[in-house]
Amino acid sequence: MELANSVSLAMVLVNIVKLKVLETIAEKGPDARLSSHEIASRLSISNQDAPDMLDRMLRLLASHSIVTCSEGVHDSKPVRVYGLTPVAKYFIPNDNGASLGPFLELVQDKVFIQSCSWIDARFNEVFNKAMVNHTTIVMTEILKHYNGFDNLKSLVDVGGGLGIALSMIVSKNPTIKGINFDLPHVIQHSPIYQGIEHVGGDMFIEVPQGDVIFMKWILHDWSDDYCAKLLKNCYKALPENGKVIIVEAILPFLPNTSSSFRVSTYLDVSMMTQNPGGKERTENEFLTLAKCAGFRGIRKERFVCNFWVMEFYK
């Protein structure tokens, strides 16, 4: 997954260079440490989401040791503060005004990229194939190590797409009545599976009732406000003592250079550019979402394929 998503690194770095973020840090001195709020202020960026977006981009670069990261304080709250490494200085104009920034911009330019022969316009087919294969790999491991689907009577997969994940769960637990819930235009292409009913609808309006609700890679697509609305609908659809099983990455507050963290930050910046408001979250951010929706708390059950299987319980 790190290799598959590594394109995000170059995309983030080229935009950091274009925005002159590294130059802004350098202007404060060789040992400067700036938060994303300070950087956004110095760049006079009016977008209110700029500090958050810059922070997520710099967090990814920190996982590759392109910038340093430590904990600081902004408005009495802990924040990440960033400094320069020797590598970062190659992307800042030197005494001759030269840097590797223009070369990076060249290889990331739209014309340069679209000249590649492998770019294919049949994106929907490519997307569905990728999701089916990824889901199959992840669910195989989840079903090996997680027993939270045992003894259920009904299970609703919210945002279940073509029904691959649910079909694997029901195949292992044939007494479960499965409901695969997604948008109507998605459901109409879903194959028939024994023990599964495909239901079309809008998860932000209402969610089908079931003993347990399952969501894999759904919350990271949406902003906190949309996630809160979705989770409240899930809460209403569950019985007393019901739960939502969530499969998502969990980010630590401070970045590190592990492959696991890099993959999660790649996905985070992909969400930032493709799904405005979408993002990867920390454990505290998930807990806040859960409690906002009425759930008593969350349990981290299993770590599988770089994702946590979590339970949001009533």
N, C-alpha and C positions, 0 to 999 in steps of 0.2 A: 504493500500500500504506500510505503514511503516513496518508492521509485515511481509508482503510477501517478502520484500526485505532486511530484517534485517540480512540475512546471510552475506551481504556485510560487516557489522561491524566486525565480527570475522575474515573474510578474510583479511581485511585491517589491523587490529590490529596484526595478526600473522606475516604479512610481515613487519610491522613497527618494531616488536620485532626482527625478524630475521636480519633485516638490522642494528639493534642497533641504531635506530634513537633516541629513548628515552634516551639511555645511552649517546649519543652524546650531547644532550641538558643538561643532568645532569652534564657532565664533565665541563661545563662552569659555574656551580654554581647553588645554589637553586633558584635564581631569574632570571636565564638566559632567554632571549627571542631571538630565532634564526629564520631567514627566511629559506625557503626551499633551497635557493641558498647557504646559509652558511652551512647548514647541508650536502648538496650534496658535497660541497667542502671538508668538514672535513672527509667525508666518502670516498673520492677519487673515486667517481662514474664517469665513463667516458661518460655514455649515456647522450647526450645533452638534452634529454627530462626529465631527472631525476628531476630537480628542480620543473617543472610543475607537474609531477606525484606525487612527495612527498607532494607538496602543497595541491593537491586534496585529498590525503589520510589523511593528518593531519586536513584538513578542516572538513572532516567527523568525525574524532575523537573529534574535538572541539565541534561539535553539541551534543556530548554525555558527555561533560565535562571531557573527559579523558586528554585532553590538553587544555591550555588556548590559546586565539588568540586575537591579537590586531594589530593595523596598524603601520607599520614601513616604511622605505625607502630603496630602493636598486637601484643603478644607477639613482638616481633622480626620481624614480617612486615609487608610493605607493605599498607596498607589505604587506602580512600577516606575522606576526612573532608569534612564538609559544613557550609556556613554559609548565612546568609540573604541574599537579594537584596531590593531595595526591593519587588518584587512579592510576595514571601512575606509581608511584613509586613501586607498587606491581609487575610490569613487568620489573624492573631493579634489577639486583643482589644486595642483601643486604650484610651486613658485613660477612655473612657466605657463600656468593656466590650463594644463593638460590633466586629464584623468581618464579612467576607463568607462566613465559614464556614457559618453557618446557611442562607444562600441556596444555597450549593453542596450542602449536605445535602438541601435541598428538591428540587432538580432531579435528584438522584441517588437519591431515595427510591424504594423498590420500588413504592409505590402510584402515584407520579407517572409512573414509567417504564412500568408495565403499562397505564396509561390510553392509551398511544399505540396508535392503530388498526393500525399496521403490524406489530405483534408477531404472529408466526405460530408455532403449536405444531408444525407439520410440520418439525421440526428436522432429522431424518435426511435428508430430501430436500434441504433447504437446504444442509446440510453437504456432502453428496456433490456437489451442483452446484458449490459453491464450490471444492471440491478439484479437481474435473475441470477447471474453467476455469483455476484457478491453475496446476495442473500443466502444462496445455497451453501456457500462456504461457511458463513457466520452461523447460520441456524444449525448446521451439522454439529458444530462445536458446542453451541448452546445446549442442544438436546443431549449431548454427552455428559455435560457437567452441571446442568441446572434442572431441578425436579419440581419447579413451581407450577408446571402444567398438570401434574399428577392429580387425579381424582376430581377434575373439574367437570361440570355438566355443560357449561357453555363458555365460549371464548369469543370476544369481538376483536378483530384486528383492524384498528383504525388507521386509515391510510395504507391499507394492505396491498394496493396495486393489483397485480394479476393474481394474487393469492398464493404465491410460492411459499412464503413463510408459514402461513396458516395450514397449507396442505401438508407440510412436513411435520408440524405439530400434531395435527389430527391423525396422520398416518401412524405416529408413535403412540397416540392416545385416542383410539378409535371411538371411545364412549363420549368424546367431546362433540357437542353441536357447535360448529364453527360458523361465524358470520364474518365475511370479508367485506369491509365497508370502505368505499372510496367514492370519488366523483362519478356520476353516471357515465360519462364518456370513457372513463377508465374501465369501469365494471363491464361494459358491453363487450370488451375484448378478452375478458377473463375466461379461461377454460373451465369446464365442468369438473368438479372434484367431489368424490363421495363424502358426504357428511358436512359439506360446506354450502352455505347460502350466500350468494353475492347480493349485496344491498347497496344501492346508489343513494347519495345524499351529500349534505354539506356538514362537515364536522364542527363548524363554527356556529351552527344552528342547533343541531341535535345529534346525539350519538346513540346507536341501538343499545338496548339493555343486555347485560350478560353478567355471569358470575365474576368474570375477570376481563379486563381490557388490556390489549397488547399493542404497543407502538414501537416499532423499530425505525430509528433514523427519521423521526417526524419532527420532534421539538426543535432540532437544530435548524430546521427550515424557516422558523418563524420568530418574530419579535417576542419580547416578554409579554406584551399586551395580548397578542394572539394566542400565545401559549397558555396564558391565564384563562382566557375565554374557553379554549379547548379543554383544559383540565377541569374547569368547572362543569362543563358538559359531561365529561367522563364521570365526575363525582356523582352527578345526578343520576346517571345511568347504572350505577353500581348498587348492589344490595349493602345492607349493614355489614361491616367488616370486609367489604370488597377491596380490591386493589387494582392498580394499573401497573403492568409490567413494562418497563421502559428500557430500551437498548440504545445507549448513547455513549459517546466519549465523555470523560470528565477531565477537565484541565486543572492542574495545580495552579496556585496563585502566581508563583514565580516560574519562569521558563527554565528548562534544562536541555541538554543536548542529546537526550535519548531518542531512539527511533520512534518510540510510541508518542512522545510529545510532538515531534516534528510532523508526524502524520496528522495529528489532531489540529495543529496550527495550519497545515496546508488546507485541511477541510474548512477550518474557520474562515480563512480569507476567501475561499471559494464561495462560502455562504454569503460573505460580505458583498461580493461582486455580483453574484447570481440571484440571490434571494435577499433583497434589502430587509434588514432587521434580523435575519437569520444569523446564528452564531453557535459556536461550541461554548459550553458553560463549565464553571467550577461547581464543586459540590455545594457550596453555600448558595450559589445562584439557583441550583435545582431545588434545594430545600426551601428557598424563598418562594419559588413558583408553586411548589406542592402545598405549602401552608396557605398561600394566597387563595388557592382553589378549595381549601377546606380540609385537605388531608392532614393527618396527625404528624406524619413524618415520612422519611424514606429509609429503605434498607438497601445497602450495596451487597448483592448476593454473590455474583461471580464476575471475574474479569476474563473476557473471552475475545480473542482477535482484536485487541486494542479497544474494546468496548466494555462498559460495565452493564450488567443486567441489574437493574434497580427495581425496587417495588415501592410505589407510592401507596400507603395504606390509610384506610379511613379510621 
